[in-house]
Amino acid sequence: MGSDPVNKVTLVVWTNLAPSADGRDPAATISKALLGELYAPAAAPPPTPSGK
C-alpha cells in the first residue's frame, strides 16, 4: 500500500504471499507496473494539419 498525497493517488495491491515462478514478490511486481503506467509521461498530442 502506498499513497501520494500531492497527486492524490493511493495504491493498494493485494496478492498471495507466495513468490512468482521467477522468485519475485507478486505485489512488488504489480505495483511497479501500475506505478509505471500512472506516472508515465503523457502522450504527445497529435500533429495539427499544416496550414492551420
N, C-alpha and C positions, 0 to 999 in steps of 0.2 A: 504494500500500500504506500502511496506517496501523494503528496499534494504540492501544487504550485499556486500559491495564492495570488501571485502577480498576474498570471494568465487565467486564473480561475479554473484550473484543471485539477481533478482528483482522479487517480488511477488505482483501482483495486484489481489484482489478478489472483484468482483462487484456483489452485490446481492440486493434484495429488503430490505427496511428498517424494514419491519415487523419482529418481533421475530418469531422463530420457535415455534412449538406446545409446546415444553417444556420450552419456555421462553428465550432460549439462542439466542444471536446475531448470525445470519447465517454466516456473514463474518468472525467473530472471530472463529467460529467452523470450518469452511472450512480452514481457514488459519492455525490453529493449526494442523489439519490433514495433510495438504500439507507440512508444515514445518517438521512434524514428519517423513514423507517419504523422504524429501530432505536431512535431517541431520541424518538419521538412520545410525547406524554403517554398514559398508559394510559386506556382507555375507562372511562367511569363504570359502576359496577355497575348492573344493572337495579333498578328500584324494587321495594321489598318490598310485598306486598299489604297493604292497610290492615287494621288490627286485629290485627296480629301483632307 
